[in-house]
């Protein structure tokens, strides 16, 4: 008898999937450079919100930063 899909997924899950954030951030600090904000300062929420609406990599990085800010 074949295993349910959920059971197969649970077996294939490894320890590296617990740390997906480290793999998601390829260029640390790039969003700061894109927005012209010094590295030691936090990105203001209004600037981050405006950047989430931008297309391309800047928008993707801003959306990920917004998600990670909630964690």
TIBAGU-868345 format. One record per residue (C-alpha): residue in three letters; x, y, z. Coordinates in steps of 0.001 Angstrom, whole numbers, padded with zeros to 6 digits, always signed. Each point is the difference from the previous one (the first is absolute). Layout:
// residues N
ALAXYZ...
// end
This chain:
// residues 71
UNK+000000+000000+000000UNK+001294+003483-000867UNK+000854+002523+002724UNK-002049+003185+000249UNK+001626+003086-001512UNK+000254+001649+003422UNK+002032-002901+001401UNK+002399+000099-002962UNK+000467+003755+000439UNK+000734-000365+003702UNK+002702-002602-000709UNK+001684+002125-002666UNK+000119+003087+002204UNK+003546+000601+001203UNK+001670+002313+002505UNK+000940+002600-002633UNK-003657+000806-000665UNK-000276+001269+003582UNK+002443+002778-000890UNK-001476+001267-003258UNK+000646+003647+000865UNK+003785-000353-000235UNK-000431-001367-003518UNK-002529+002646-000995UNK+002277+002954+000744UNK+002712-000162-002650UNK+001285+003570+000332UNK-000270+001294+003567UNK-000338+003787+000109UNK-000986+000385-003631UNK-003421+001432+000828UNK+001682+002697+002089UNK+002242+000882-002954UNK-002952-000033-002429UNK-001997+002392+002193UNK+002981+002234+000853UNK-000183-000629+003746UNK+003193-000514+002025UNK+000531-003565+001196UNK-000052+000894+003700UNK-003444+001652-000219UNK-003327-001829-000086UNK-002108+000370-003134UNK-003001+002227+000804UNK-003310-001794-000373UNK-001354+002537-002520UNK+003022-000458-002268UNK-000274-003770+000321UNK-003708+000115-000852UNK+000712+002135-003082UNK+002782-002372-001081UNK-002327-003027+000171UNK-001991+001459-002888UNK+003095+000322-002215UNK+000592-002623-002700UNK+002996-002286-000261UNK+002565-001003+002586UNK-000429+003126+002134UNK-003679-000791+000482UNK+000748-003653+000727UNK+002616+000923+002588UNK-002350+002518+001605UNK-002840-002530+000214UNK+002343-002556+001587UNK+001262+002617+002470UNK-003564+000879+000908UNK-000770-003696+000596UNK+003142-000523+002060UNK-000750+003094+002073UNK-003130-001755+001276UNK+001993-002989+001315
// end
